[in-house]
Amino acid sequence: MVTLPSSVIVPALRLMRANRVFVTAEGARRHVRERELRPTTYGPPSRLRSDVRVAVSSATWPVYTITPVSGTAAGSVVYVHGGGWVNQIAGQHWHLAAQIAAEANTTVTVPIYPLVPFGTAAAVAAGVVDLVRGNLERYGSTCLAGDSAGGQIALSAALALRDDHDITVRRTVLISPALDLSWANPLIPTVQPSDPWLATPGGEVLADLWKGANNILDPVVSPLMGDLAGLGPLTLFSGSRDVLNPDAHLLVDKAAAAGVELDFHEAIGQVHVYPLLPTTIGSEARAAIVHTLRRAVNQ
């Protein structure tokens, strides 16, 4: 992977108009219609890592399993990709999932969950809960991980596993997660001018579609609204140039009040999902994710 200086990321995102889906409500609606009519492909890149193998099964959704080629894998990680609940899994997600499998020596399960307007928060969280339960039976120790929208799904699933199945997830890794889909945090407007990627108008449209029949503040939609007591340890990555960063700080405070271990990695000056980007600080974050998950699945 080519490594870029962090200083080029914000200008590049602005040049690419990376926020066009989020900056207006109509832009978000138009994007949903485009994806509804012309869904994008979701399979892994033709060239992933040579030290992993990939398999796919299809029950309710396509589910990919990535395993290291050599040795005996320990436990598993269910990785839930981001994309604003409307965009399909991308190459960066595949490369991170493969890196986790190879370098943490674990099995990584990647669900291709339904997106808006077909998927909703409660149904997808339930599907991820079922995957975790199945992985616990098949592989033993199982962790959750997810970025952005996938971070929301992962944390909502961790809450449901605790509440409905008395299961404490060994470790949940959250990369720039969406935590409160009401977008009500009063600090969001202070961060917005520096964020080249996300914005409230389109985010509200996508959140309204994603919530389905649930209230926007239901923890299955907005996991920040849930009671965190009794959750397993959390690891949280957030860049300060991300409108989701103020809610990340609220999660840190809530976890402390609830007695939940939370390892917070805040990168000043970095953007949304910076651990997925081809920068030095992104590479360091990915190494930290691998290290955290390797320790967790081997506990």
KOLPAKOL-574372 format. One record per atom (N, C-alpha, C, O): z, y, x. Coordinates in steps of 0.2 Angstrom, whole numbers, padded with zeros to 4 digits, always signed. Each point is the difference from the previous one (the first is absolute). Layout:
BEGIN
ZYX ...
***
This chain:
BEGIN
+0000-0006+0004 +0000+0006-0004 +0000+0006+0004 +0004+0001+0005 -0008+0004-0006 -0001+0006+0004 +0006+0004-0002 +0002+0001-0006 +0002+0002+0011 +0006+0004-0001 -0002+0008+0000 -0003+0002+0005 +0004+0001-0010 -0001+0007-0001 +0006+0005+0001 +0006-0003-0002 -0007+0009+0004 +0006+0004+0001 +0002+0002-0007 -0004+0001-0005 +0011+0000+0004 +0002+0001-0007 -0002+0007-0002 -0001+0001-0006 -0001+0004+0011 -0002+0006-0002 -0006+0001-0004 -0002+0005-0003 -0002-0011+0003 -0007+0000-0003 +0001-0002-0007 -0005+0000-0004 +0010-0003+0002 +0001-0004-0006 -0001+0005-0006 -0004-0001-0005 +0008+0006+0005 +0000+0005-0006 -0007+0004-0001 -0002+0000-0005 -0001+0002+0011 -0006+0003-0001 -0005-0005-0003 -0005+0002-0004 +0005-0008+0007 -0005-0005-0003 +0001-0002-0007 -0005+0000-0004 +0011+0000+0002 +0002-0002-0007 -0003+0006-0005 -0003-0001-0005 +0004+0007+0008 -0002+0006-0004 -0008+0000+0000 -0003+0002-0005 +0000-0003+0010 -0007-0001+0001 -0003-0005-0005 -0005+0001-0003 +0008-0006+0003 -0002-0006-0005 +0002+0001-0007 -0002-0004-0004 +0006+0009+0003 +0002+0002-0007 +0004-0006-0003 -0001-0003-0005 +0006+0000+0009 +0003-0006-0001 +0004+0001-0007 +0002-0005-0003 +0000+0011+0002 +0004+0002-0006 -0004+0001-0007 +0003+0001-0005 -0009-0003+0005 -0004+0002-0005 +0002-0004-0007 -0002+0002-0005 +0004-0008+0006 +0003-0004-0006 +0006+0003-0003 +0001-0001-0006 +0003+0005+0010 +0007+0002-0002 +0000+0007-0001 +0005+0003-0004 -0010+0001+0006 +0001+0008+0000 -0001+0002-0007 +0003+0006-0001 -0007-0009-0003 +0000+0002-0007 +0000-0006-0005 -0001-0006+0002 +0004+0007-0008 +0000-0005-0005 -0007-0003-0001 +0000-0006-0001 -0005+0010+0000 -0006-0002-0001 -0003-0005+0005 -0004-0004-0001 +0005+0006+0007 -0002-0004+0006 +0003-0007+0000 -0003-0005+0001 +0009+0005-0003 +0003-0007-0001 -0003-0004-0006 -0001-0006+0001 +0000+0009-0006 -0003-0003-0006 -0007-0002+0002 -0002-0006-0002 -0002+0010+0005 -0007-0002+0002 +0001-0006+0005 -0004-0005-0001 +0008+0005+0005 +0001-0006+0005 +0002-0006-0003 -0003-0006+0001 +0007+0006-0006 +0002-0006-0004 -0006-0003-0004 -0001-0006+0000 -0003+0011-0003 -0006-0002-0003 -0005-0004+0005 -0003-0005-0002 +0002+0008+0008 -0004-0002+0005 +0002-0007+0002 -0004-0005+0001 +0010+0004+0000 +0003-0007+0002 +0000-0005-0005 -0001-0006+0001 +0001+0009-0007 +0000-0005-0006 -0008-0003-0001 -0001-0006-0001 -0003+0011+0002 -0007-0002+0000 -0003-0004+0006 -0004-0005+0000 +0007+0007+0006 -0003-0003+0006 +0006-0002+0005 +0002+0004+0004 +0001-0009-0006 +0006-0002+0004 -0002-0002+0008 -0006-0002+0001 +0010+0004+0003 -0001-0001+0007 +0002-0007+0002 +0004-0003-0003 -0007+0000+0009 +0002-0006+0002 +0007+0000+0003 +0002+0005+0002 +0001-0011-0001 +0006-0001+0002 +0002-0005+0005 +0005+0000+0003 -0010-0004-0001 +0001-0005+0005 +0001+0003+0007 -0001+0006+0002 +0004-0010+0003 +0002+0002+0006 -0007+0002+0004 -0005-0003-0001 +0006+0007+0006 -0006+0001+0005 -0002-0006+0003 +0004-0005+0001 -0011+0005+0001 -0003-0006+0003 +0004-0002+0006 +0000-0005+0002 +0002+0011+0002 +0003-0001+0006 +0007+0002+0000 +0001+0006+0000 +0004-0010-0001 +0007+0001+0000 +0002-0001+0007 -0003+0001+0005 +0009-0004-0005 +0003-0003+0007 -0002-0007+0001 +0000-0004-0005 -0002+0002+0011 -0001-0007+0001 +0006-0004+0000 -0001-0007+0000 +0007+0010+0000 +0006-0005+0000 +0003-0001-0006 +0006-0002-0001 -0010+0004-0005 +0003-0002-0007 -0006-0003-0003 -0006+0000+0001 +0008-0004-0007 -0004-0003-0004 +0001+0003-0007 +0006+0002-0002 -0011-0002-0002 +0001+0003-0007 -0003-0005-0005 -0005-0003+0001 +0009+0003-0006 -0002-0005-0006 +0001+0004-0006 +0004+0005+0000 -0007-0007-0006 +0000+0004-0006 +0001-0005-0006 -0003-0006+0000 +0007+0008-0004 +0001-0004-0007 -0001+0004-0005 +0001+0007+0000 -0002-0009-0006 -0001+0004-0006 +0003-0003-0006 -0003-0005-0003 +0008+0008+0001 +0003-0002-0007 -0001+0005-0004 -0005+0001-0003 +0011+0003+0002 -0001+0007-0004 -0004+0005+0004 -0004+0003-0003 +0006-0002+0009 -0004+0004+0004 -0002-0004+0007 +0003-0005+0001 -0008+0008+0002 -0001-0002+0007 +0006+0001+0004 +0002+0006+0000 +0000-0011+0004 +0006+0001+0005 -0002-0003+0006 -0002-0006+0001 +0002+0010+0005 -0002-0002+0006 +0006-0002+0004 +0005+0003+0000 -0006-0008+0005 +0006-0002+0004 -0003+0000+0007 -0005-0003+0002 +0009+0007+0002 -0002+0001+0007 +0006-0004+0004 +0006+0002+0000 -0008-0006+0005 +0004-0004+0004 -0002+0000+0007 -0006+0001+0002 +0011-0001+0003 -0002+0000+0007 -0003-0007+0001 +0002-0005-0002 -0007+0005+0007 -0003-0006+0002 +0004-0005+0003 +0000-0006-0001 +0004+0009+0006 +0004-0005+0004 +0007+0001-0002 +0003+0005-0002 +0001-0011+0004 +0007+0000-0002 +0002-0001-0007 -0005-0001-0004 +0011+0001+0002 +0002-0001-0006 +0003+0006-0003 +0005+0003+0003 -0008+0000-0008 +0002+0006-0003 +0007+0000-0003 +0002-0005-0003 +0002+0010+0003 +0006+0001-0002 +0000+0004-0007 -0001+0006+0001 +0003-0009-0006 +0001+0004-0006 -0006+0004-0002 -0006-0003+0001 +0006+0008-0005 -0006+0003-0003 +0002+0008-0002 +0005+0002+0000 -0011+0001+0000 +0000+0007-0003 -0005+0001-0005 -0006-0002+0001 +0008+0005-0007 -0004+0002-0005 -0002+0007+0001 +0004+0005-0001 -0010-0003+0003 -0003+0006+0001 -0004+0003-0005 -0005-0003-0002 +0007+0009-0001 -0003+0003-0006 -0003+0006+0002 +0003+0005+0003 -0010-0005-0003 -0004+0006+0003 +0001+0006-0005 +0001+0000-0006 -0003+0006+0009 +0000+0006-0003 -0007+0002-0002 -0004-0004+0000 +0004+0010-0003 -0007+0003-0002 +0001+0004-0007 -0005+0000-0004 +0011+0002+0003 +0000+0004-0006 +0000-0003-0007 -0002+0003-0005 +0003-0010+0005 -0001-0004-0006 -0007-0001-0002 -0002-0003-0005 -0003+0006+0008 -0007+0001-0002 -0005-0003+0006 -0005-0002-0002 +0007+0003+0008 -0004-0002+0005 +0002-0007+0003 +0005-0002+0000 -0011-0002+0002 +0001-0007+0002 +0003+0000+0007 -0001+0005+0004 +0003-0011-0002 +0003-0001+0007 -0006+0002+0005 -0006-0001-0001 +0009+0004+0006 -0005+0003+0006 +0001-0004+0006 +0005-0004+0001 -0009+0006+0004 +0000-0004+0006 +0007+0001+0004 +0002-0004+0003 +0000+0010-0004 +0007+0001+0004 +0005-0004-0003 +0005-0002+0004 -0005+0000-0010 +0005-0004-0003 -0001-0007+0003 +0005-0004+0002 -0011+0002-0002 -0001-0007+0003 +0002-0001+0007 +0003-0005+0002 -0005+0010+0002 +0002+0000+0007 +0008+0000+0001 +0002-0004+0004 +0001+0008-0008 +0008+0000+0000 +0002-0007-0002 +0005-0003+0003 -0007+0000-0008 +0002-0006-0003 -0001-0006+0005 +0004-0004+0002 -0010+0004+0002 -0001-0004+0005 +0004+0000+0006 +0002-0004+0003 -0001+0011-0001 +0005+0001+0005 +0007-0003-0001 +0003-0003+0004 -0001+0004-0010 +0007-0002-0002 +0000-0008+0001 +0004-0003+0003 -0009+0000-0006 -0001-0008+0000 +0000-0002+0007 +0004-0005+0002 -0008+0008+0003 -0001-0002+0007 +0007+0001+0004 +0002-0004+0003 +0000+0010-0004 +0005+0003+0005 +0007-0002-0002 +0005+0000+0004 -0004+0000-0011 +0007-0002-0003 +0000-0008-0001 +0005-0002-0002 -0011-0001+0004 +0000-0007-0001 +0003-0003-0007 +0004-0004-0001 -0008+0007-0004 +0002-0001-0007 -0006-0001-0004 -0005+0002+0002 +0006-0004-0008 -0005-0001-0005 +0000+0007-0004 +0005+0002-0003 -0011+0001+0002 -0001+0006-0004 -0004-0001-0006 -0005-0002+0000 +0008+0003-0006 -0003-0001-0006 -0003+0007-0003 +0004+0005+0000 -0010-0004-0001 -0003+0006-0002 -0003+0000-0007 -0005-0003-0001 +0009+0005-0005 -0003+0000-0006 -0006+0005-0002 +0001+0006+0002 -0006-0008-0005 -0005+0005-0002 +0001+0001-0007 -0002-0003-0005 +0007+0008+0003 +0003+0001-0006 -0005+0005-0004 -0004+0003+0003 +0004-0004-0010 -0004+0005-0004 +0001+0007+0000 +0006+0002+0000 -0011+0002+0001 +0001+0007+0000 -0001+0004-0006 -0002-0003-0005 +0004+0009+0004 -0001+0004-0006 -0008+0000-0001 -0004+0001+0005 +0002-0001-0011 +0003+0000-0006 +0002-0007-0003 +0002+0000-0005 -0003-0005+0009 +0002-0007-0002 +0007-0002+0002 +0003-0004-0004 +0000+0006+0009 +0006-0002+0002 +0006+0005-0002 -0002+0006+0000 +0008-0008-0001 +0005+0004-0002 +0006-0002+0005 +0001-0006+0002 +0004+0011-0002 +0006-0001+0005 +0004-0007-0002 +0001-0004+0005 +0000+0003-0011 +0005-0005-0002 -0004-0007+0001 +0003-0005+0003 -0009+0004-0004 -0004-0006+0001 -0001-0001+0007 +0001-0006+0002 -0002+0011+0002 -0001-0002+0007 +0006-0001+0004 +0001-0005+0004 +0005+0008-0006 +0006-0001+0003 +0002-0007-0002 +0003-0004+0004 -0004+0001-0010 +0002-0006-0002 -0004-0005+0004 +0002-0006+0002 -0009+0007+0000 -0004-0004+0004 +0003-0001+0007 +0000-0005+0003 +0002+0011+0000 +0003+0000+0006 +0006-0004+0001 +0002-0003+0004 +0002+0004-0009 +0007-0004-0001 -0002-0007+0000 +0004-0004+0004 -0009+0001-0007 -0002-0007+0000 -0002-0002+0006 +0002-0005+0003 -0006+0009+0001 -0002-0001+0007 +0006-0001+0004 +0000-0005+0004 +0005+0009-0004 +0005+0000+0004 +0004-0007-0001 +0002-0003+0005 -0001+0002-0011 +0004-0006-0002 -0004-0006+0002 +0003-0005+0003 -0009+0005-0003 -0004-0006+0002 +0000-0001+0008 +0001-0005+0002 -0001+0011+0001 +0000+0000+0007 +0007-0002+0003 +0001-0004+0005 +0004+0005-0009 +0007-0002+0002 +0001-0007+0000 +0003-0004+0004 -0007+0001-0009 +0000-0008-0001 -0004-0003+0005 +0002-0005+0003 -0007+0008-0001 -0005-0003+0004 +0001+0001+0008 +0000-0004+0004 +0002+0011-0003 +0001+0002+0007 +0007+0001+0003 +0001+0001+0005 +0003+0000-0010 +0007+0002+0002 +0001+0007+0000 -0003+0004-0005 +0007-0001+0010 +0001+0007+0000 -0006+0004-0001 -0005-0001+0003 +0005+0006-0008 -0005+0004-0002 +0002+0007-0001 +0005+0002-0002 -0010+0003+0005 +0001+0007+0000 -0005+0003-0004 -0005-0003-0002 +0006+0009+0000 -0005+0004-0004 -0002+0006+0005 +0004+0003+0004 -0010-0001-0005 -0003+0006+0004 -0005+0003-0005 -0004-0003-0003 +0003+0010+0004 -0006+0003-0004 +0000+0007+0003 +0005+0003+0002 -0011+0000-0003 -0001+0007+0002 -0002+0004-0007 -0004-0003-0004 +0006+0009+0004 -0002+0005-0005 +0001-0003-0007 +0006-0002-0002 -0011+0001-0002 +0001-0003-0007 +0002-0007+0001 +0004-0002-0004 -0006-0002+0009 +0003-0006+0002 +0008+0000+0001 +0003-0005-0001 -0001+0010+0004 +0007+0001+0001 +0004+0001-0006 +0005-0003-0001 -0008+0006-0004 +0003+0001-0007 +0001-0007-0003 +0005-0002-0002 -0011-0002+0003 +0000-0007-0003 +0005-0004+0003 +0004-0004-0003 -0003+0004+0010 +0004-0004+0004 +0007+0001-0002 +0004-0004-0001 -0002+0011+0001 +0007+0002-0002 +0002-0002-0007 +0005-0003-0002 -0010+0004-0003 +0001-0002-0007 +0001-0007+0000 +0004-0003-0004 -0008-0001+0007 +0001-0007+0000 +0007-0003+0003 +0003-0004-0002 -0001+0008+0007 +0007-0002+0003 +0005+0001-0005 +0005-0004+0000 -0005+0010-0004 +0005+0001-0005 -0001-0006-0005 +0006-0002-0002 -0012+0000+0000 +0000-0005-0005 +0002-0006+0002 +0003-0004-0004 -0004+0002+0010 +0002-0006+0003 +0008-0001+0000 +0003-0005-0002 +0000+0011+0004 +0007+0000-0001 +0003-0001-0007 +0004-0003-0001 -0007+0007-0003 +0003+0001-0007 -0002-0006-0004 +0004-0003-0004 -0010+0000+0004 -0002-0005-0004 +0000-0007+0003 +0000-0005-0004 +0001+0004+0011 +0000-0007+0003 +0006+0000+0005 +0000-0006+0003 +0004+0011-0003 +0005-0001+0005 -0002-0001+0007 +0003-0004+0004 -0009+0007-0002 -0002-0001+0007 +0000+0006+0004 -0002+0005-0003 +0005-0005+0009 +0000+0006+0004 -0005-0001+0005 +0000-0005+0004 -0005+0009-0004 -0005+0000+0005 +0003+0001+0007 +0004+0005+0001 -0006-0009+0004 +0003+0001+0007 -0002+0006+0003 +0005+0003+0003 -0010+0000-0004 -0002+0007+0003 -0006+0002-0004 -0005-0003-0001 +0005+0010-0001 -0006+0003-0003 -0002+0006+0004 +0004+0005+0001 -0010-0005+0001 -0003+0005+0004 -0004+0005-0004 -0005-0003-0003 +0006+0009+0003 -0003+0005-0004 -0004+0005+0004 +0004+0003+0004 -0010-0003-0004 -0004+0005+0004 -0002+0006-0005 -0005-0001-0004 +0007+0007+0005 -0002+0005-0004 +0000-0001-0008 -0005+0001-0003 +0011-0004+0000 -0001-0003-0006 +0000+0006-0006 +0003+0005+0001 -0006-0007-0006 +0001+0005-0006 +0006-0003-0004 +0001-0006-0001 +0004+0011+0000 +0006-0002-0002 +0002+0002-0007 +0004-0003-0004 -0006+0009+0002 +0001+0003-0006 -0007+0003-0003 -0002+0005+0002 -0001-0009-0007 -0006+0002-0002 +0000+0006-0005 -0006+0001-0002 +0011+0002+0001 +0000+0006-0004 -0002+0006+0004 -0001+0005-0003 +0001-0006+0010 -0002+0005+0004 +0005+0007-0001 -0003+0005+0001 +0009-0006-0003 +0004+0005-0002 +0004+0003+0006 +0004+0005-0001 -0004-0008+0007 +0005+0003+0005 -0002+0007+0002 -0006+0002+0001 +0011+0003-0002 -0002+0007+0001 -0002+0002+0007 -0003+0005+0001 +0004-0010+0004 -0003+0001+0007 -0007-0001+0001 -0003+0001+0005 +0000-0005-0010 -0007-0002+0001 -0005+0006+0001 -0004+0000+0005 +0005+0006-0009 -0004+0006+0001 +0001+0003+0007 -0005+0003+0002 +0010-0004+0001 +0001+0003+0007 -0003-0004+0005 -0002+0002+0005 +0001-0009-0006 -0004-0004+0005 -0007+0000-0002 -0004-0001+0005 +0002+0002-0011 -0007+0000-0002 -0005+0003+0005 -0005-0003+0001 +0006+0010+0001 -0005+0003+0004 -0002-0004+0006 -0005+0001+0003 +0010-0005+0000 -0001-0003+0006 -0003-0007+0000 -0002-0003+0005 +0002+0001-0012 -0003-0007-0001 -0007+0000-0001 -0002+0003-0005 -0002-0007+0009 -0007+0000+0000 -0003-0005-0005 -0006-0001+0000 +0011-0003-0003 -0002-0007-0003 +0001+0000-0007 -0004-0001-0004 +0011+0002+0002 +0002-0001-0006 +0001+0007-0004 +0001+0005+0003 +0000-0006-0009 +0001+0006-0004 +0002-0002-0007 -0001-0005-0003 +0005+0010-0001 +0003-0002-0006 -0005-0001-0006 +0001-0005-0004 -0006+0010+0003 -0004-0001-0006 -0003-0007-0001 +0001-0003-0005 -0004+0001+0010 -0003-0007-0001 +0005-0006+0000 -0001-0005-0003 +0006+0007+0007 +0006-0005+0000 +0003-0002-0006 +0001-0005-0002 -0001+0011-0002 +0003-0001-0007 -0004-0004-0005 +0002-0004-0004 -0009+0005+0005 -0005-0004-0004 +0001-0007+0002 +0000-0004-0005 +0000+0002+0011 +0000-0007+0002 +0007-0003-0002 +0000-0006-0002 +0005+0010+0003 +0007-0003-0002 +0000-0001-0008 +0003-0005-0002 -0006+0009-0002 +0000-0001-0007 -0004-0006-0002 +0003-0003-0005 -0008+0002+0008 -0004-0006-0001 +0004-0007+0002 +0000-0005-0003 +0003+0006+0009 +0004-0006+0003 +0006-0002-0004 +0002-0006+0000 +0001+0011-0003 +0007-0002-0003 -0001-0004-0006 +0004-0003-0002 -0010+0003-0001 -0002-0004-0006 +0005+0002-0006 +0001+0006-0001 +0002-0011-0002 +0005+0001-0005 +0007+0002+0002 +0004+0002-0004 -0003-0002+0010 +0007+0002+0003 +0001+0008+0000 -0005+0003+0001 +0011-0001-0001 +0002+0007+0002 -0002+0001+0007 +0001-0004+0004 -0003+0010-0002 -0001+0002+0006 +0006-0001+0005 -0001-0001+0006 +0007+0001-0009 +0006+0000+0004 +0003-0007+0000 +0005-0001+0003 -0008-0004-0006 +0002-0007+0000 -0001-0002+0008 -0005+0001+0003 +0010-0005-0001 +0000-0002+0008 -0006-0004+0001 -0002-0001+0006 -0001-0002-0011 -0006-0004+0002 -0006+0004+0001 -0005-0002+0003 +0005+0009-0005 -0005+0005+0002 +0003+0004+0005 -0004+0002+0005 +0010+0001-0005 +0003+0004+0005 +0006-0003+0003 +0006+0001-0003 -0006-0005+0008 +0005-0003+0002 +0006+0004+0003 +0006-0003+0000 -0007+0009+0001 +0005+0005+0002 +0005+0000-0005 +0006+0002+0001 -0008-0003-0007 +0005+0001-0006 +0004-0006-0001 +0005+0000-0004 -0006-0006+0008 +0004-0006-0001 +0007+0001+0004 +0001+0004+0004 +0003-0009-0006 +0007+0000+0003 -0002-0005+0006 -0002-0005+0000 +0004+0008+0006 -0002-0003+0006 +0005-0005+0003 -0001-0004+0004 +0007+0004-0007 +0006-0004+0002 -0002-0008+0000 -0003-0002-0005 +0004-0001+0010 -0002-0007+0000 -0007-0002+0003 -0001-0006+0001 -0003+0011+0001 -0006-0001+0003 +0001-0002+0007 +0005+0001+0003 -0010-0005+0000 +0000-0002+0007 -0002+0006+0004 -0001+0005-0003 +0002-0005+0009 -0002+0005+0005 -0007+0003-0001 -0005-0004-0002 +0004+0011+0003 -0006+0003-0001 -0002+0003+0007 +0004+0002+0003 -0010-0002-0002 -0003+0004+0005 -0005+0005-0002 -0005-0002-0004 +0005+0008+0005 -0004+0006-0003 -0003+0004+0005 +0003+0003+0005 -0010-0002-0005 -0004+0004+0004 -0002+0006-0004 -0003-0001-0006 +0003+0007+0008 -0002+0006-0003 -0002+0005+0004 +0004+0002+0005 -0010+0001-0006 -0002+0006+0004 +0002+0007-0004 +0000+0000-0006 +0002+0005+0010 +0002+0006-0003 -0006+0004-0003 +0002+0004-0004 -0008-0006+0005 -0006+0004-0003 -0002-0005-0006 -0006+0000-0001 +0010-0002-0003 -0001-0005-0005 +0004+0003-0006 +0006+0000+0000 -0009+0001-0006 +0003+0002-0006 +0005-0005-0002 +0005+0002-0005 -0005-0008+0007 +0004-0005-0002 +0007+0000+0004 +0005-0004-0001 -0005+0008+0007 +0005+0000+0004 +0007+0002-0003 +0005-0002+0002 -0005+0008-0006 +0006+0002-0003 +0003-0006-0004 +0007-0001+0000 -0010-0003-0003 +0003-0006-0004 +0002-0005+0005 +0005-0004-0002 -0008+0003+0008 +0002-0004+0005 +0008+0002+0002 +0004-0005+0001 -0003+0011+0000 +0007+0002+0001 +0004-0001-0005 +0006-0002+0001 -0008+0002-0008 +0005-0002-0005 +0001-0007+0000 +0006-0002-0002 -0011-0002+0004 +0002-0007+0000 +0005-0002+0006 +0004-0004-0001 -0005+0008+0007 +0005-0001+0005 +0007+0001-0003 +0005-0003+0002 -0004+0009-0005 +0006+0002-0003 +0003-0005-0005 +0006-0002+0000 -0010+0000-0005 +0002-0005-0005 +0002-0007+0003 +0005-0003-0002 -0009+0001+0008 +0002-0006+0003 +0007+0000+0003 +0004-0004+0000 -0003+0010+0003 +0006+0001+0004 +0006+0000-0005 +0005-0003+0001 -0006+0006-0007 +0005+0000-0005 +0001-0007-0003 +0006-0001-0003 -0011-0003+0003 +0001-0006-0003 +0002-0006+0005 +0001-0006-0002 +0000+0008+0008 +0002-0005+0005 -0006-0004+0002 +0001-0006+0003 -0007+0008-0003 -0006-0004+0002 -0002+0002+0006 -0001+0006+0002 +0000-0010+0003 -0003+0001+0007 -0007+0003-0001 -0004-0003-0003 +0003+0009+0006 -0007+0003+0000 -0001+0002+0007 +0003+0005+0003 -0009-0007+0000 -0002+0002+0007 -0006+0005-0001 -0005-0002-0002 +0007+0009+0003 -0005+0005-0002 -0004+0002+0006 +0003+0002+0005 -0009-0002-0005 -0005+0002+0005 -0004+0006-0002 -0005-0001-0004 +0007+0007+0005 -0003+0006-0002 -0004+0003+0006 +0003+0001+0005 -0009+0000-0006 -0005+0003+0005 -0001+0007-0002 -0004+0001-0004 +0006+0004+0008 -0001+0007-0001 -0007+0002+0001 -0003-0002+0006 +0000+0005-0010 -0007+0002+0001 -0006-0005-0002 -0006+0001+0001 +0009-0007-0003 -0005-0006-0001 -0001+0000-0008 +0003+0003-0004 -0009-0006+0002 -0002+0000-0006 +0001-0006-0004 +0004-0005+0003 -0006+0004-0009 +0001-0006-0004 -0003-0006+0003 -0005+0000+0003 +0009-0006-0004 -0001-0006+0003 -0003+0000+0008 -0004-0003+0002 +0008+0008+0002 -0002+0000+0007 +0001-0006+0004 -0004-0001+0004 +0008-0004-0006 +0000-0006+0004 -0007-0004-0001 -0001-0005+0004 -0003+0006-0009 -0007-0003+0000 -0005+0003+0004 -0006-0002+0000 +0007+0008+0003 -0005+0004+0003 -0001-0002+0007 +0005-0002+0003 -0011+0003+0000 -0001-0002+0007 +0002+0005+0005 -0004+0003+0004 +0011-0001-0004 +0003+0004+0005 +0005-0003+0004 +0002-0006-0002 +0001+0009+0007 +0005-0003+0004 +0006-0001-0005 +0004-0005+0001 -0002+0010-0004 +0006+0000-0005 -0001-0005-0005 +0005-0004-0002 -0011+0003-0001 -0001-0005-0004 +0001-0007+0003 +0002-0005-0003 -0005+0004+0009 +0001-0006+0003 +0007-0002+0002 +0002-0006-0001 +0002+0011+0002 +0007-0001+0002 +0004-0002-0007 +0004-0004+0000 -0006+0007-0005 +0003-0002-0007 -0002-0007-0002 +0004-0004-0002 -0010+0002+0003 -0002-0007-0001 +0004-0005+0004 +0002-0005-0002 -0001+0007+0008 +0004-0005+0005 +0007+0000-0003 +0003-0005+0000 +0000+0011-0003 +0006-0001-0003 +0001-0004-0006 +0004-0003-0001 -0010+0004-0003 +0000-0005-0006 +0000-0007+0002 +0003-0004-0003 -0007+0002+0008 -0001-0007+0002 +0007-0002+0002 +0002-0006-0002 +0001+0010+0006 +0007-0002+0003 +0005-0001-0005 +0004-0005+0000 -0004+0010-0005 +0005-0001-0006 -0001-0006-0004 +0004-0004-0002 -0011+0002+0001 -0001-0005-0005 +0001-0007+0004 +0002-0005-0003 -0004+0005+0010 +0002-0006+0004 +0007-0002+0000 +0002-0006-0001 +0002+0011+0002 +0007-0001-0001 +0003-0002-0006 +0004-0005-0001 -0007+0008-0005 +0002-0002-0006 -0002-0007-0002 +0005-0004-0003 -0011+0002+0004 -0002-0007-0002 +0003-0005+0004 +0001-0006-0002 +0002+0008+0008 +0003-0005+0004 +0008-0001-0001 +0003-0003+0004 +0000+0008-0008 +0007+0000-0001 +0002-0007-0004 +0006-0001-0001 
***
